[in-house]
Amino acid sequence: MFKKKHLNRQKEFTYWLQYEAEDCGILQPPLNAQKALNFLKDYLLGEDWYVVNPVNTEQCNTQIVYEILEKYSSEFNREMKRWRKK
């Protein structure tokens, strides 16, 4: 089941690259920051991930970045551990 959902998220980005993005020749097309973050959120945290707190978009973006780093970056976790000890 995870693989099937994961493939759907990959296909969504691939679809955007093939059909919705402007053609930039050999370079990757430009992607606005919010759409990029949403692709990463769906791909790395899952399509069903959401924030329940009533916060603005920028705070939600911070939460997304924090969750991704916490899940995938051992360096970030070490930094947070040192910071919490202070």
N, C-alpha and C positions, 0 to 999 in steps of 0.2 A: 504494500500500500504506500509506504514512504517513497519508494522508487517512482511509482506512477505519479504522485503529486509533484515530486522533484522534477520529473521530465516535463510536466505541464508548465512549470515555472520557467524551465529552460526554453521550451517552445515559445512561450510568451515573449521573451526577450529576443529570441531568434526571429520571430514573426515581426517584431518592431524593427529589427535591423533590416530585414528583407523588404518590408512593404510600407512602413510608415516613416522611416528615417530618410533624410535627404541623402542623395548620392554625393559622396565626397571623394570619389576615386579610390585610391589605395589607402586612404586614412579612414579611421572610424568616424561616424557622424557625430555631431554635437548632441548632447543629451542634457536637458536642464537638471539642476541639482536635485530637485524634489522627486522627479521621475526616477533618477538614478538611485536615490536612497530607497524609494519604494520597491524597485526591482531587487535591490540587495536585501531589504527586509523580507520580501516574499520568498526569495531564494534561500537565505541563510536562517531566518527565524520561522518561516512557514507562513502560508497564506492566512492561517487562522490566528496569527499573533496580533494583538491589539492592546491599546492602552485604555484602562478603565477610568483613570483620573481625568477630571475636566481641565485639561491643560491646552495651551495654544500649540500651533504646529511646530514652532521652534523647540518647545519643551519636549514634544513627542519625538522630534528628530534626535534630540539629545539622548532620550531613552533608547531609541533604536540603535544608535551608535554604541552606547554603553552596553546594551545587551549583546550586540555582535562581538564587541571586543572581549567582553567577559566570557563568551562562549568559545571564541576562536583564538584568543591571544594570551599565551602564557606570560609574555612580557607585561601586558596590561595588568594581569592578575597579581604579578609580583609588585608592580608599582602601587597598586591599590592596597596591597597588604602592608607595604612600608608606610604609606600615607595614613592608614588607619591606626598604626602603632604610635604615631606622633601625638 
